[in-house]
Amino acid sequence: MSATSHQQHHRRRRTYALVATAATLATAGALAAALPATASAGESSQKHGGGHHFSRYQDVQLLSFNDLHGNLEPPAGSSGRVTELQADGTTKTIDAGGVEYLATHLRQAREGQKYSITAAGGDMVGASPLISGLFHDEPTIEALNKLDLDVTSVGNHEFDEGAKELSRLQNGGCHPTAGCYTDQKFTGADFPYLAANVLSEKSGKPILAPYWVWKKKDVKIGFIGVTLEDTPGVVSAEGVKGLKFKDEVDTINKYAKVLQRQGVKSIVALIHEGGQPASGAYNYNCDAPGAGDGISGPIADIAKNVTPSVDALVTGHTHAAYVCTIPDPSGKPRMVTSAASFGRLYTDTTLTYDRFTGDIARTAVKSANRVVTRDVPKAPDMTELISKWNTLAAPIGNRAIGYISADIPSAGTESPLGDLIADAQFAYGKELDPETDLALMNPGGIRAPLTFAAKGSEGDGVVTYAEGFAVQPFSNTVNLQDLTGAQLIQVLKEQVSGTNAASPKILQISSGLTYTLDLTKSGADRVVADSIKLNGAAIDPAATYRVAMNNFLAGGGDGFTTLGQGTNDLVGTDDLTVLEKYLTANSTAANPIQPPAANRITVVQ
């Protein structure tokens, strides 16, 4: 796509096939050469001995964000705040997010920038609040079009409803079962979704374009998009049916060579995989004491192995904020960024393009995360979009489903909301089968807190269907299965071992189940086996226990392979209906639900 103006951007409608090979680019470029350490965008050179001067170096603005998850409106609770590190070492929180403000910030950032690209690192949709999720995320795609997003990688959540639905989001058309929501046909994304490492099992080819090249005048920058190789481990089996997910590094390196052969020397990788900085503050310096020393997790290894021909990595998935320079395989620092989640931040990166080499002067790259504050004017076009979809959603979303006495947070090793959801699923399990013993809930399935303050006109303490949808948007079913006591113990150990060893996934548990989690130990030993009790009695390895859980866990998701071995399965209704049923049965305006104490897991640190 020629990046000449917003008008041309929208006038020339682009179509991207579900199964696509890279387009042939008839461009030639100079061989990459050693770049000066002091590149200056103002440096000029005399050409052909005449009086004509031109700038060798051109600054290109790269604005990026990730993990929006359909959060068009400012997210609730801590999901709508960021932490800022102050000069004296203290921190403060700042309200952030909402596409009305994100649009304003991005548009202000682009002012005066003749060369500007906006890119994203995946999970633009999926696990979305009601305003987007109820309409299969068409509202979010419309918002991203208005934001002038140029390109994004796919994330794991782009596969929540399968490859066919992802194709529809890209290319447009009415939903196959829900139909059209308005009198205007859904036209799909104006930007390409890149899926270089997602292959069709039948064809062996990427299901979407693997790369895309931005061009303006004589400047061209290639983008390669991948999602995490372990997407099948964090998405339902139905969502990834017929697909293969390849190694991120191998894929990026492969397509970097393809781009170079086509004369594209400046390359950015959009990677839906991330890391964990040592601090949760968005402006934490993760290059202290040395380059990349303050970040750990999968992205650190990926960054160290992606070919040096890639000039910057825009990442995501972990919902963390960082701007790091991690050494590439040649030992040279390379920018690696992530802008938290939910539209609370965007990253502003300056890429200095060298016209002599066609490459980026890496030593001149600058980057910083910027807060999407709510002290700027709202973008009127976004306000209009939100109003349109909220009007359609209101008859469903405004219905009261329960009452709470205070905020019920979703954060923490064991969260009050995690306990509440587990108790709801346990109660529902007892309805299906009185022999049900307990319930387990994956923390990643809890997408937002319940807040006491009214969001609209419903009144404080009222939980609406829209708020419940924001908490559990996946439409998972609540199932029952039998596990032996030995298997149940193994499941709890899998929280902190195997694929979850480096980044534990602590299941939320129903009332009656207790145990100690000793974080001073390592691996599976962090779960103290002889502390695991149900209603005060030790778990009997030889006994059979009836366990309620969602279908994602029942299929062995999130690395809980033992849950995939359960027997005597019984499939129930969807998890949001279960939560609604529990809230309605156990709360009234006069007697609201109290936040659970979150004291079932004893944590030793």
C-alpha positions in Angstrom: 0.0 0.0 0.0 1.3 3.4 -0.8 1.3 5.5 2.3 0.7 8.9 0.7 -2.4 10.1 2.4 -5.3 9.0 4.5 -7.7 9.6 1.6 -5.8 7.2 -0.7 -5.5 4.8 2.3 -9.3 4.5 2.4 -10.2 5.1 -1.2 -8.3 2.0 -2.4 -10.0 -0.9 -0.8 -7.7 -3.8 -0.2 -8.6 -7.4 -0.2 -6.5 -10.1 1.5 -7.2 -13.8 0.7 -7.4 -16.3 3.5 -4.7 -18.4 1.9 -2.2 -16.0 0.5 1.4 -16.1 -0.7 3.6 -13.1 -0.5 3.1 -10.6 -3.2 6.0 -10.1 -5.6 7.6 -6.8 -5.0 9.6 -5.5 -8.1 11.8 -3.3 -6.1 15.6 -3.2 -6.0 17.7 -2.1 -3.1 21.3 -1.5 -2.3 23.2 -4.2 -0.4 23.1 -3.6 3.3 26.2 -1.9 4.5 27.8 -0.8 7.8 25.8 2.1 9.2 27.2 5.1 10.9 26.8 5.4 14.7 25.7 9.0 14.5 22.9 9.0 11.9 21.2 12.3 11.6 17.9 12.9 9.8 19.1 16.3 8.8 22.3 15.1 7.1 22.4 15.9 3.4 24.6 14.8 0.5 25.5 16.4 -2.8 24.5 14.2 -5.7 26.2 13.9 -9.1 28.4 17.0 -8.4 25.5 19.4 -9.0 23.7 21.7 -6.8 20.9 19.2 -5.9 20.9 18.2 -2.2 18.9 15.5 -0.5 18.7 14.0 2.9 20.4 10.6 3.3 18.5 9.9 6.5 14.8 9.9 6.9 13.1 9.6 10.2 10.0 7.3 10.1 7.5 7.4 12.9 6.3 3.9 14.1 3.3 4.1 16.4 2.3 0.7 17.8 0.0 -1.0 20.4 -1.1 -4.5 21.2 -3.8 -6.6 23.0 -6.7 -4.1 22.5 -9.2 -7.0 23.0 -12.1 -4.9 21.8 -11.9 -2.4 24.6 -13.5 0.5 22.8 -14.7 2.1 26.1 -12.3 2.9 28.9 -11.7 -0.4 30.8 -13.0 -0.8 34.4 -10.9 -1.0 37.5 -7.2 -1.6 37.3 -7.6 -2.7 33.7 -8.1 1.0 33.0 -5.1 2.3 34.8 -1.3 2.3 34.3 1.5 2.7 36.9 4.0 5.5 36.4 7.4 5.4 38.1 8.3 8.8 39.6 11.8 10.4 39.8 11.9 9.8 43.6 11.2 6.1 43.2 7.5 6.3 44.2 4.7 5.3 41.8 1.4 6.8 40.9 -1.5 5.5 38.9 -3.1 7.2 35.8 -6.5 6.5 34.3 -5.9 5.4 30.7 -7.5 3.8 27.7 -10.6 4.1 25.5 -10.5 4.4 21.7 -12.0 8.0 21.9 -8.8 9.0 23.6 -6.5 6.6 21.7 -7.6 8.1 18.4 -6.9 11.6 19.7 -3.5 10.7 21.0 -2.4 8.9 17.8 -3.7 11.7 15.6 -1.8 14.3 17.7 1.3 12.2 17.5 1.1 12.0 13.7 0.9 15.8 13.3 3.9 17.1 11.3 5.1 13.6 10.6 5.3 13.0 6.9 6.5 9.4 7.3 4.3 7.7 9.8 3.2 4.0 10.2 0.8 2.6 12.8 1.2 -1.1 13.6 -0.1 -3.6 16.1 1.0 -6.8 17.8 -2.1 -8.9 17.8 -5.1 -9.7 20.0 -7.0 -6.7 18.6 -10.2 -8.7 19.1 -11.3 -11.7 21.3 -12.2 -11.7 25.0 -13.9 -8.4 24.2 -16.5 -6.5 26.2 -20.1 -6.7 25.2 -20.1 -3.7 22.9 -17.7 -5.6 20.6 -18.0 -9.2 21.6 -21.8 -9.3 21.1 -21.3 -8.4 17.5 -18.4 -10.7 16.8 -15.9 -7.8 17.0 -17.2 -6.0 14.0 -17.2 -2.7 16.1 -13.5 -3.1 16.9 -12.5 -3.6 13.3 -14.5 -0.5 12.4 -12.7 1.4 15.1 -9.3 0.2 13.9 -10.1 1.3 10.4 -10.9 4.8 11.7 -7.6 4.7 13.7 -5.8 4.3 10.4 -4.1 1.1 11.6 -1.7 0.0 8.8 -0.9 -3.5 9.7 -1.1 -6.1 12.6 0.0 -9.6 13.4 -2.6 -12.1 14.4 -2.7 -13.0 18.1 -4.0 -16.2 19.7 -7.4 -14.5 20.4 -7.9 -13.9 16.7 -8.5 -17.7 16.6 -11.2 -17.8 19.3 -13.8 -18.3 16.7 -11.6 -20.2 14.1 -9.9 -19.3 10.9 -13.1 -18.8 8.9 -14.2 -16.0 11.2 -10.8 -14.5 11.1 -11.1 -14.5 7.3 -14.4 -12.7 7.6 -12.9 -10.0 9.9 -10.2 -9.5 7.2 -12.4 -9.6 4.1 -15.8 -8.6 5.3 -19.3 -10.1 5.0 -22.2 -10.8 7.3 -21.8 -13.3 10.1 -22.8 -16.8 9.0 -25.3 -17.3 11.8 -26.0 -13.9 13.3 -26.3 -12.2 9.9 -25.9 -8.4 9.4 -26.2 -6.2 12.5 -27.0 -2.9 10.6 -28.2 -2.0 7.2 -24.6 -1.5 6.1 -22.7 -4.6 5.1 -19.6 -5.2 7.2 -16.6 -4.5 4.9 -13.8 -6.0 7.0 -10.4 -4.6 7.9 -8.7 -1.9 5.8 -5.4 -3.2 7.1 -3.7 -6.6 6.6 -3.6 -9.2 9.3 -0.3 -11.0 9.0 0.0 -14.7 10.0 3.4 -15.9 8.7 3.6 -18.9 11.1 0.0 -20.0 10.9 -0.3 -22.7 8.2 -3.2 -24.6 6.7 -2.8 -28.3 7.4 -4.1 -29.0 3.9 -2.0 -26.6 1.8 1.0 -26.1 4.1 0.8 -22.4 3.3 0.1 -19.4 5.6 -3.6 -18.8 6.0 -3.1 -15.0 5.6 -0.3 -12.9 4.1 3.0 -13.5 5.9 4.4 -10.0 5.4 3.5 -6.6 4.1 5.6 -3.7 2.8 5.0 0.0 3.6 6.2 2.4 1.0 6.3 6.1 0.6 8.4 7.7 -2.1 11.8 5.9 -1.9 11.4 4.6 1.7 10.2 1.1 2.2 9.8 -1.0 5.4 8.7 -4.6 5.6 6.6 -6.1 8.3 6.5 -9.8 9.2 3.7 -10.9 11.5 3.6 -14.0 13.8 1.7 -15.3 16.8 3.0 -17.5 19.6 3.8 -21.1 18.5 1.9 -22.3 21.6 -1.4 -20.8 20.4 -3.1 -24.3 20.4 -2.3 -24.4 24.1 -4.2 -21.3 24.9 -7.1 -21.5 22.4 -9.9 -24.0 22.3 -9.3 -27.0 20.0 -12.1 -25.9 17.7 -10.6 -22.5 17.1 -7.3 -23.9 15.8 -8.8 -26.9 13.9 -7.0 -27.5 10.6 -4.1 -25.2 11.5 -0.4 -25.6 12.3 1.6 -23.1 14.2 5.3 -22.9 13.5 8.3 -21.6 15.5 8.4 -17.8 15.7 12.1 -17.3 15.2 12.4 -19.8 12.2 9.5 -18.1 10.5 10.7 -14.5 11.0 14.2 -15.5 9.8 12.7 -17.2 6.7 10.6 -14.2 5.6 13.4 -11.7 6.4 15.4 -13.5 3.7 12.4 -13.3 1.3 12.1 -9.6 1.9 15.8 -9.0 1.4 15.7 -10.9 -1.9 13.0 -8.5 -3.0 15.2 -5.4 -2.0 13.5 -4.7 1.3 16.3 -4.1 3.8 14.4 -2.4 6.6 12.3 -5.0 8.5 10.1 -4.9 11.6 8.7 -8.1 13.2 5.2 -8.0 14.8 5.3 -10.8 17.3 2.3 -11.8 19.5 4.5 -13.2 22.2 6.1 -11.2 25.1 7.9 -11.1 28.3 7.7 -9.8 31.9 9.6 -6.7 33.0 11.0 -6.6 36.5 8.6 -3.7 37.2 4.9 -3.1 36.3 5.5 0.6 35.7 5.1 1.5 32.1 8.2 3.8 32.1 10.5 1.3 33.9 14.0 1.1 32.4 14.4 -2.5 31.5 17.9 -1.8 30.2 19.3 -1.5 33.7 22.0 -2.4 34.5 22.6 -3.7 31.0 20.7 -4.0 27.7 17.5 -6.1 28.3 18.6 -7.2 31.8 15.2 -6.1 33.2 13.0 -8.4 31.2 12.5 -12.1 31.2 10.2 -14.6 29.5 9.8 -16.0 25.9 10.5 -12.7 24.1 14.0 -12.5 25.5 15.1 -15.7 23.8 13.2 -14.9 20.7 14.9 -11.5 20.4 18.3 -13.0 20.9 17.8 -15.4 18.0 15.8 -13.4 15.4 18.2 -12.5 12.5 20.0 -9.2 12.8 18.4 -8.2 9.5 15.2 -7.4 11.5 15.5 -3.9 12.9 12.9 -3.8 15.6 10.4 -6.1 17.4 6.9 -5.0 18.3 5.5 -7.6 20.7 2.5 -8.4 22.9 0.5 -11.2 24.6 1.7 -10.7 28.2 -0.1 -7.4 28.6 3.1 -5.9 30.0 4.7 -2.6 29.1 8.4 -2.4 28.2 10.8 -0.7 25.9 14.1 -2.6 25.9 17.2 -3.0 23.8 17.9 -6.7 23.7 21.1 -7.8 21.9 20.5 -9.6 18.6 22.6 -12.7 17.6 25.5 -10.4 16.5 25.5 -8.8 19.9 24.1 -5.4 18.7 21.2 -3.8 20.7 17.8 -4.0 19.0 14.6 -2.3 20.1 11.9 -4.6 21.6 8.6 -3.0 22.7 5.2 -3.7 24.2 2.4 -1.3 25.1 0.6 -3.1 27.9 -3.0 -3.8 26.8 -6.6 -2.5 26.3 -5.4 0.7 24.6 -3.9 2.2 27.7 -0.5 2.9 26.0 1.0 3.3 22.6 4.6 3.1 21.7 6.3 5.9 19.8 9.4 4.7 17.9 11.6 6.6 15.5 13.2 4.5 12.8 16.0 6.3 11.0 16.0 5.1 7.4 19.3 5.3 5.4 18.6 5.9 1.8 22.1 4.8 0.8 21.6 1.3 2.2 17.9 1.0 2.3 18.3 -0.1 5.9 17.5 1.3 9.4 20.4 3.0 11.2 19.9 0.9 14.3 22.0 3.1 16.6 19.7 6.0 16.0 16.4 4.2 16.9 14.5 5.9 19.7 11.4 4.6 21.5 9.1 5.3 24.4 5.7 4.2 25.7 3.1 7.0 25.9 0.0 7.0 28.2 -3.4 7.2 26.5 -4.6 9.7 29.1 -8.2 10.8 29.3 -7.4 14.5 29.6 -7.6 15.1 25.8 -10.7 15.7 23.7 -12.6 12.7 22.7 -12.5 11.8 19.0 -16.0 12.6 17.7 -16.0 9.8 15.2 -15.2 7.3 17.9 -17.9 8.7 20.2 -20.4 8.2 17.4 -19.2 4.6 16.7 -19.5 3.7 20.4 -22.9 5.3 20.7 -24.2 3.4 17.6 -23.1 0.0 18.9 -24.1 0.7 22.5 -27.6 1.5 21.3 -27.8 -1.9 19.6 -26.4 -3.6 22.7 -28.4 -1.8 25.3 -31.5 -4.0 25.5 -29.3 -7.0 26.4 -26.4 -5.3 28.2 -28.3 -3.1 30.6 -30.2 -6.0 32.3 -29.3 -6.4 36.0 -28.1 -9.9 36.9 -26.9 -9.3 40.5 -25.7 -7.0 43.3 -22.3 -6.6 45.0 -21.4 -4.7 48.1 -18.0 -3.6 47.0 -15.4 -4.0 44.2 -14.6 -7.7 43.5 -11.1 -7.6 42.1 -9.8 -10.1 39.5 -6.0 -9.6 40.2 -3.7 -11.6 42.4 -2.6 -15.2 42.8 -6.0 -16.0 44.2 -8.5 -13.3 43.4 -11.9 -12.6 45.1 -13.5 -12.8 41.6 -11.8 -16.0 40.9 -13.2 -17.5 44.0 -16.7 -16.2 43.2 -16.6 -17.7 39.7 -15.3 -21.1 41.0 -18.1 -21.1 43.6 -20.7 -20.3 40.9 -19.4 -23.2 38.7 -19.3 -25.5 41.8 -23.0 -24.6 42.6 -24.0 -25.3 39.0 -22.1 -28.6 39.0 -24.0 -29.7 42.1 -27.2 -29.0 40.1 -26.0 -31.2 37.2 -24.7 -33.9 39.6 -25.1 -33.8 43.4 -21.8 -35.8 43.6 -19.8 -32.8 42.3 -16.9 -32.1 44.7 -15.2 -29.0 43.6 -14.6 -26.5 40.7 -11.5 -25.2 39.0 -11.3 -21.9 37.0 -8.4 -20.8 34.7 -7.2 -17.2 35.6 -6.9 -16.3 31.9 -10.6 -16.8 31.5 -11.4 -13.9 33.9 -11.1 -10.8 31.8 -12.2 -7.9 34.0 -13.1 -7.1 37.7 -16.6 -6.4 38.9 -16.7 -2.8 40.1 -19.2 -1.3 42.6 -19.4 2.1 41.1 -22.1 2.4 38.4 -20.9 2.5 34.8 -24.1 3.8 33.4 -27.5 4.6 34.9 -28.0 1.3 36.7 -26.9 2.4 40.1 -23.9 1.5 42.4 -23.5 -2.1 43.2 -25.6 -3.3 40.3 -24.0 -6.0 38.1 -25.3 -5.7 34.5 -25.2 -8.4 31.8 -22.7 -6.2 30.0 -20.4 -6.2 33.0 -20.7 -10.0 33.4 -19.9 -10.4 29.7 -16.8 -8.3 30.2 -15.7 -10.8 32.9 -16.5 -14.0 31.0 -16.7 -13.3 27.2 -15.7 -16.7 25.8 -19.0 -18.6 25.8 -17.2 -21.6 27.3 -19.4 -24.4 28.6 -19.2 -25.6 32.2 -18.5 -29.3 32.2 -18.1 -32.1 34.7 -15.5 -34.9 34.7 -14.1 -37.5 37.0 -10.5 -37.3 38.2 -8.7 -39.5 40.7 -7.1 -37.9 43.7 -3.7 -38.6 42.2 -4.7 -36.8 39.0 -6.2 -33.8 41.0 -2.9 -33.4 42.9 -1.0 -33.6 39.5 -3.3 -30.9 38.1 -2.4 -28.5 40.9 1.3 -29.3 40.4 0.9 -28.5 36.7 0.1 -24.9 37.7 3.8 -24.4 38.4 5.6 -27.0 36.3 5.9 -28.2 32.7 4.8 -25.4 30.3 3.8 -23.3 33.4 7.1 -23.5 35.2 8.4 -20.1 34.2 5.0 -18.3 34.3 2.7 -20.1 36.7 -1.1 -20.3 36.0 -2.8 -20.6 39.4 -6.2 -22.0 39.1 -9.0 -20.3 41.0 -10.7 -22.9 43.3 -14.1 -23.3 44.9 -14.9 -23.2 48.6 -13.7 -26.2 50.5 -10.4 -26.8 48.6 -7.3 -25.5 50.3 -3.6 -25.9 49.9 -0.2 -24.2 50.4 1.8 -22.7 47.5 5.4 -22.3 48.5 7.1 -19.9 46.1 10.4 -20.3 47.8 10.7 -23.7 46.1 11.0 -24.5 42.4 8.9 -26.4 39.9 6.1 -28.8 41.0 7.5 -28.7 44.6 5.9 -25.2 45.0 2.6 -27.0 45.5 2.9 -28.6 48.9 1.3 -32.0 48.2 0.4 -33.0 51.8 -1.3 -29.6 52.3 -4.0 -30.2 49.7 -7.3 -30.8 51.5 -11.0 -30.9 50.6 -13.3 -29.8 53.4 -10.5 -30.4 55.8 -9.7 -33.9 54.7 -6.5 -34.9 52.8 -7.0 -35.8 49.1 -7.1 -39.6 48.7 -5.0 -40.5 45.6 -7.1 -43.6 45.0 -10.5 -41.9 45.3 -12.6 -40.4 42.5 -13.6 -36.7 42.5 -16.2 -35.1 40.4 -14.8 -31.7 39.2 -16.6 -28.8 37.4 -14.5 -26.7 35.0 -14.9 -25.0 31.6 -14.5 -26.8 28.4 -11.2 -25.1 27.7 -9.6 -26.6 30.8 -11.4 -29.9 30.3 -9.6 -30.2 26.9 -6.2 -29.8 28.6 -5.8 -26.1 27.9 -3.2 -23.8 29.5 -0.8 -26.7 30.0 -3.1 -28.7 32.2 -2.7 -32.0 30.3 -4.0 -34.1 33.1 -7.4 -32.4 32.9 -7.6 -33.7 29.3 -7.5 -37.2 30.8 -10.6 -36.9 32.8 -13.5 -39.4 32.4 -17.3 -39.5 32.5 -17.7 -36.0 30.9 -20.9 -34.1 31.1 -21.3 -30.9 29.1 -23.4 -28.1 30.7 -24.4 -24.6 29.7 -22.2 -21.6 29.0 -20.1 -20.0 31.8 -21.8 -16.6 31.7 -25.2 -18.1 32.2 -23.7 -20.0 35.2 -22.3 -16.7 36.7 -25.6 -14.9 36.1 -27.6 -17.8 37.7 -25.3 -17.7 40.8 -25.5 -13.9 41.2 -29.2 -13.8 40.8 -29.8 -16.6 43.3 -27.4 -15.2 45.9 -27.8 -11.5 45.8 -30.5 -8.8 46.0 -30.3 -5.0 46.2 -30.9 -5.3 50.0 -28.5 -8.1 50.5 -25.7 -7.9 47.9 -22.8 -10.4 47.6 -19.7 -9.7 49.7 -16.3 -10.0 48.0 -14.9 -13.5 48.9 -11.9 -13.4 51.2 -9.5 -15.1 48.8 -7.9 -17.2 51.6 -8.1 -20.7 50.1 -4.5 -20.8 48.9 -1.9 -20.1 51.5 1.1 -18.4 49.7 4.6 -18.6 51.2 7.0 -16.2 49.7 
